[in-house]
Amino acid sequence: MKNKYILVLGLITLLSCSEDFLDRVPLHAPSETTFWQSELDAEIAVNQLYDYLPNARRWWTECYSDNAIMTNAWGERGLGQIKQGSLSPTTGHIQPDYFWSEWKYQDIRRILNYLANLETIEFENEDNARNFEGQARFILAMKYFRMSRYWGDLPLVTEPITLEASRELTRSSQKEVFEFILENVNTAVAFLPDTDDKTGRITQDAALMLKAEVLMWMASMDQYHSRSISDISADQLWRQAANALGTLIQKNRYELSPDLTDVFLSKTNNARSEAILARQYVEEEITNFIDILGLPGGVGLRGGGWASFSAPRNLVDTYECIDGLSIQESPLYDITDPWANRDKRLLEWFLLPGKDVLRVTPAGQEFIFSPFESHPEIGNPEAIGGEGGGGRSGYWCIKHVDLEATHVWGWTNWIIYRYADALLLYAEALNETAPGNDSISWAMDQVRARAGLPSVNPLQGNQVDMRAKIWHERRVEMVSEEKRYFDLLRWKEAENAMNPSAGVLFGINESFDDYLNRPGDWTATKVVAEPIMFDASRGYLWPVPQGVIDKNPKISQNPGW
């Protein structure tokens, strides 16, 4: 099996040409003239393009937002400092030479080279050619979409170009970029097979999800930012997004997993009907390290992790009580027992003070369940501290973490699209264009019922209140799935959510007495976890990396940077 992956990885150079734009072909690699001969060649090469899909490292992007706190903000070349107001054109995290950066024109070039070479192959079955092209165009559309969410206007490369031509590139308008994105995603919808694939292969359903995301971004720019990037009205864009999602939903191919946790564990990779598209991981072959990054000290059968991220208090407190009311409104809420009568997702996806957690005994010979206690005065390994301890807030989102795992390198798939996401996007798109449509409550209620929450039907027809409920539901359901930050940008809500009055994110109650006896008292003095701020005058677009402008001064900088 290892040989298979080595072969595929080795063929990456077949998709390359000379670059600043990057690699040179090794002498031992097959040449362009000998490789692009058969359908098998096309399949091997398209498989390589899957490297450009989002991977499990994107879990870290929750730290861009108000949903997560990075223990060492300087890590990953300053990832955690972005929401603290320290982003600049020279921030290492966004430079194109850093593997994290989304500014990756070498990826664009390789996809375009693939499409150009695909035309040279004679296919016995034209459906196979359309399928391969559809997969490549989906990946191309997703790459440009993800880049434009950060930077807006982009150099728009639509076919293979020379190094000399690349040095003459300027930025095309975001409107032109989105026209190209939509053109490619529409081709993907038309060309990809209408099948229920559980191997990680891109299908028409994934393309419908991407199409809806693209349309909703365009609609949101017009509606919330007063900046049109389409000739079509926001209302029409919302309708088109709702139609794309309705087409997907009406196939009756997907359903919500009854278990809130197993869809995010390696033991159910590709086995649950909730996932629509997932980046694939394979035991001992293709692995990630979420299981160790996302765990504080002293918990799980491994005995703890690196404590890289923790959850802020305002996220924990935003999960509703089972009557559908906030903790500030519900008569069911008890500040001495704050986890009783709460949204099931809070209890299943988080480590919470006083709640039992799986551990191993100090001798490591057997497992036990004992309370998670993150206050420093108790002295447990999970107490607030640095890496390897308890992080900065005293709360943990462990949505993707397997507490029963003993390995370091895990293989849980990274879900890019799932059915709950489709339902919530569908509810949002319908509410913006047809607020009285009963399907809004139907879609929302499926997600909420699994969490043990009541119907939103009383809000039906009240567009403003339903919008607020949908936005809330996306935050608490899609937590740690690379959605929150981009939702805030799209809704133009980052300036509100990421500028709390105190200018900081909080954690557990600070005094030991409050922690022990009134852990749910939101009025008590709390641990300061980290600063947070968002500059609305420039923050909705990131600065173009200085390394890009240094190589090509014709590429302009975004306003305010």
N, C-alpha and C positions, 0 to 999 in steps of 0.2 A: 504493500500500500504506500509506503514511503516513496518508492520509486515513481509512482504515479504523480504525486505532488511535486517531486523534484523535477520531473519532466515538464509539467505545466509551468512551474516557476522559471525554469530555465528558458522557456520560450518567450519570456517577456521582451527580450531583445528583438524579436521578430516584429514587434509593433513599433519599433523605434527608428528614428533617423537622426541625422546630426542635430545637435542642440546646444545651446545655452539652455535650451528647450530639451536635452540632457545626455543620455548615455551613448557611448559608441558600441557598435556590435562587436563582441569578442570574435577572434578568429575561428574558434571552435563552433560558433553558432551556425545553424543552417541559414542560407542566404534567402533573400526575398524571392529570387527566381526558382529556387528549389522547394520552398515551403508552400506557397499559396497555390496548391494544385487540386485539393480535394475537399469534400464536405467535412472530413475528419479534421483537416487543417483548420477550417473555419470554426469548428466546434472547440478545438483546443484553444484557439486564439480568443474566442468570445468568453470562454471560461476565465481567461486571465483578466478580462475587463471587470470581472466581479470584485477584484481587489479594490476597485474604486467606489464600491458601495460603502455606506457608513458601517463602521465596525464597533466592537464593544468598547473601545476607548471613548466613543462619543458619550458614554455614561458620564464622563467628567464634565460635559458641557452644562450639566445642571448647575454647576458652580458659577456659570455666567450670570445666573438668575438669583432670585430670592428664595429658591427652593433647596439650596445646599450650601454648605460651608466647607471650604477646603482648608485642611489643617495647616498646611504650609502654602500660603498663597503664592509664594514665589515659584513654586514647582511648575513643571511643564512650561518653562520659560515665561512665567508670569500669568498663567491661566487664571488663578484665583484673584489676581490683582485687578482684573478687568472690571469687575463690578465694584471695586473700591475706588474707581475713578482714575486708575493709573495707565489706562490704555493710551498708546501713542504710536506714531508711524514706525518707531524703532522697537516696539515690543517684540521680543523674540518669538513669542507664541504664534504670531501671525505671519512671520516671514516665510516666503515660499520654500526656503531651503530646510525648513523644519517640518518633520513628517506630520505634525498636527495640523498645519495650516490648510485651509480650504482653497487658498490661491494656488492652484496646481494646473498650470497650462500644459505640463508634460502629460498629465492624464487626458486632457482634452485632445492633445495631438495624437496620442496613441489610439483613442477611440476613433478619431477621424481617419487615421491611417487604416484602421481595421475596416471601416466602411468603404474606403476606396479600394482596398484589396479584395473585399468581398465581391465586388462587381466583376473581378477577373476570373472567378471560379464558376464553372458550369455545374449546375445542380440537376440531378435526376428528378428530384422532387422540389418543385418551386416553393412549397409550403415550408420546407426547411430553410431555404434562403430567406424567406420573409420572417421566419421565427428568429433567426440569428440577427437579422437587421433590426427587428423589433427590440431585441434585448439590448443591442448596442445603442439604439436611439433612446431607449429608456434611460440608460446609464448616462448618456450625453446630456439629456434633458435634466436629469437629477443633478449632475455636476454643475451645470450653469445655474440652475435654480438655487442650489445651496450657496454658490458663490455670490449671486446677486442679492440674496437675503442680507448678506453682510455688507456688500460694497455698492449696490445699486448699479450704476453704469459700469460696463465692463468692456475690455477689448473683446470683440466678437469675432472669433475665428470659426468659420463654418466649413472649411475644407483644408486639407494639408497645405502648409506654406513653408517657405524656406526660412532659414535663420535670418537672412538679410531682410526679408519681408516682415518678420516678427519685430524687428527693430524700428519699423515704421508704424506700428500699431498705435492707435489712439482709442479712447473709450467710446463705445457706442452707447446710446441712451438705454436706460432700463426698459423702456417701451420696446425698442428693437430687440433687446435681449430676450424679453418675455415672448415676443412674437416667434422668435426662433425656438424657444423652449416649448411653446405650445404646439408649434409645427411638428416637432420631434415626438412629443408625447402623444399627439393625435395619431401619428404614424405607428407608434408603439401599440396603441390601443387597437388599431386596425390590423396589425401584423401578428401580434402575439396570440398564442393559443388560448382559447377560452376553456381552461382546464383547472382542476383543483390539484395543484402541485405541492407536495410536501417535502421536496428535496432542496428547496432554496432557489429553484429556477424562477426567473421573472416571467410572469404570465400577464394576461390581459387585466386581471383583477388588480395587480400591483400598479399597472399603468393607469387604471381608473382612479386609484388612490392618489397617485402623483398628479394626475390631471386636476382632481378636486383641490388639492393643496395649492397648485399653481393658480387656478381660477380664484380661489379664496384670498390668496395673497394680492392678486390684482384688484379684486373688489375692495379689500381692506385698505389698500393704498388710496383709492378714490374716496371711500366712505370716512375713514378715520384720519387720514393724513392730508386730505384735499390735494392729492397729487396723482393725477390719472396716468396710468401706464398702459392704457388700452383705449381703442376707439369705441369699445363696447361699454355701456353704462354699468355701474356697480350692481344695479338690480338684475340685469341680464347675466352678469358674471356669477352672482349668487345662484341664480336659477340653473345655469349650466353646471355649476358645482353640485347642486342638489340632484340634478338629473344623473350625473356621473356616479354619485354615491348611491342613488336609488337603483341604478342598473346593477351595481355590485350587490347591494343588499337583497334585491329581488331574486337573485340566483339561489338563495337559500342554501348557500354553500358553507356558511360560517355560523358559529354560535359562540357564546361566551362560555368559557370553562367554568364549571360549577365551583372549582377550587381556585381561590384567589392567588395561590402561590405556585402551583405546579406548572403553569404556563411559562414561568420564568426559571425553570430548573432544567439542568442537562438531561435528567432522566426522561423528560417529556419532549426533548428536541423533536420537532416535526411530527409529534404525535397528537397534537391538540388542534381542533378545528377553529381556534381563535386566531392563530397566526395567518397573515396573508402573505407576508414576505419577511424572511429572516436571513441575516448574514450567518453563514454556516460555520460551526466549529466541530472539531472531531477529536475525540480522546487521543492524547499522545501525538497527534498530528498537527492540528490547527487549534491553538489554545489561547485563552485570555486569563487575566488575573483579577477579575472582579471579586472572586471569592475571598481573596486576601486583602484587596484594597478596601473593600466595603465593610470591614468588620473591625470593631475595637478589640482591645486586648481582653483576654480571659474568657471569651465566649466561643461557642461552637466546639465541635469535636477536634478541630485543629488547635484549639487553645487560644484563638485570637488571630488578628490580622494587623495591618499597618495603620489602621485608623486614619485613612486619608480624607474621609468626608464625614460630616455629621449634618443633622437636619435642624433648621432653625425653629424657634418656638412658634413663630407666626404660622408656619406650615402645620405643625402639630395641632395648634389651636383652631385651625380653620376647618378641620374635619368635624362634621356635624354630629349631633346626637341622633338617636334612632327615630325621633319625632320629626326630623328634618329641619330642626332649628339649630342655630349656632349655640356655642357654649354660653355666650352672653345672654341668650334669650330663653334657652330651654329650661323648664322646671325639673328636667331629669338630670341636669348636670350637678355634680357634687365635687366641690373643690378638694375634698379629702379623698375622693375616689374617682379621679378624672377619667379613668379608662372604662368605667361602667357605662352602659347604654350609649356607646359611641359607634360610629361608622366602622364596619368590619375591616375596611382597608387599613385603618390606623392600627388596629390590633394585629393584623397579619403581616403588614409590610414594615413595621417599625419596632425597634427596641425601645422600651419605655420604662422609666424608673418604677421599680416595685413589681413589675411583671416578670414572671418566671422565664428564664432563658436556658437553653441547652448548654451544658458545659461538660468538661471532663474533670475528674478529680485531680488534685495536685499531683498525685502519683501517675496520672494518665492511664489508670487501669480500668475505669468505668465511667459512664456518663451519668450526670445528675441534672435535675432542674432546680435552679435557685434564682432568687430575684436579681434582676439587672439593677445595679445601683451605681450611678455615675457621679454622685457627689464626692468631692475629694476627701471629706472627713470620714467616709466609710472605708476608704482605702482599697477598694477593689481594683483589679487591673483595668477595668473599663472606665475608671474615674477620668474626668476631664483633664486633658493634658496634651502632650504632643503625639507624634506618630508612634504607633505601637501601644498607645494608651487609649484614651477615650475621646480624642478630638477636642472640639471647642464648645459644643452646645450641651452635651449630655443626652441627646436623642440621636437615633440612627435609623435611616431608611435602609432596609436590607432586602428590598424587593427582588434583587437579582442574586442574592447570596444564599448558598446552600449551607445551613448550619450543620448538617450531617456530614459535610465533605471533610476529608482529611488531606486532600491534595493541595498543592500550591497553585498549579496551573489548571484552570477549569476549562470546560468546553460547552458551557451554556450558550445557545444561539443568541445573537443580538437581534431582537425583533424590530424591524423597520416599520412595518405596518401590521396592525391587528384590528380585529372586528370592533372592539370598544372604541378605538380611534375613529373608525368609519361611522359608527353610530353617533358619536358626539359631533363630528364634523357635519354630518347630515342634519342633525338637529339645529346646528348653528346656521347653516346655509338656508334651511327652510324658514327659520325664525326671522332672518333678515329680509326675506322676500314674501313670505306667506305666514305671518305670525299666528294665524288661526288654524293652521294645518294640524290635524290630530296626530300626524306622524312625528311631530316634535316631541310630544309627551311620550309616545310609544318608544321612540329611540332612547330618550333620556331614562325612561323608567326601567328599561332592560339593564342598563349599567347600574343604576341606583338600587334596583331590587337585589342584585347580587351582593351589594354592600349592606343590605338590611335596612334600606332607607325608603321612605314613602314616596308616592307618586308626585310629580310636579304638575299634574293636571290642573290644580287650582290656578296656576300661572298661565294657562293656555290663553293666548290672545293678548296677553300683556307683554308686549315685545321687550320693553326695557327691563322688567324684572326677570323675564325668561332669559334674556341675554346675560344678565348677571349670574343667574344660576348655571347656565351653560359654561360660562367662563370659570366659575368656581369648580364645576364638575371636571373640566379639562385639567385644572391644576391638580386636583386630588387623585384622579384616576390615572393620568398619564405621567405622574411623578417619576423622575429618574429615567425618562425615555426620550430625552432630547427634544422635548416639545415646549416646555415652559418659556424659555427665553424667547423663542421665535413667536410664540403666541403673544407675549408682551410687546414685542416689536411690531407685530402685525396689527394689534389692536390699539397701538399708541398708548399703552398702559404702563410701559416701563417707567415713565416719569412719575407715576403714582406708586406702583408696587415697589420700586427700587429706591424710593426717597422717603423712607419712614421719618416721622417727626424727630426721632432721636438720632437718626443718621447711622444706626447700627442694627444688626440682627442679634436677637437675644437667645439664651438657652434656658436651662433649668432655674428654678428659684435659688437665689444666691445664699440666703441664710439656711443653715442646717435645719433649724426649726421649721421654716416654711417648706423646705424640701421634704421633710419627713411627714409633717402633719397637714399641710395645705399645698400639695404638689401641683394642684390645678388652679391655684389662685393667680389669675393673670394680672392682678393689680400689684402683686408683691414685687419687690426688687429682684431683678433677674440677672443672671450671669451675662455679661457682654461678650458675645461670641466673635463678631468682626464688624468692621465698618462697611457701609454700603452707600453708594450714591450713583445717580444717573444724570448726565448732563443732556437735557432735552434739546439743547441748541445744536448738538452735533452727534449725539449718541445713537441715533437711529440708523446711522451708517457708520461703519468702521473706517478708520484711516487706511488708505492704500499703503501697503507695506513699503517702507522706505527703500528696501532692497530692490523692489520693482522699479521705482522711479529712478534710482541710481543707474539701472541698466538701460532704461528707456525714458528719458526726460519728457517725451511727448505724451506720456501717460500722466494725466492731471491728478491732483489730490482732491479728496472730498472736502466740502465746505467745513470750516472751523478747525481743521487739522493742519 
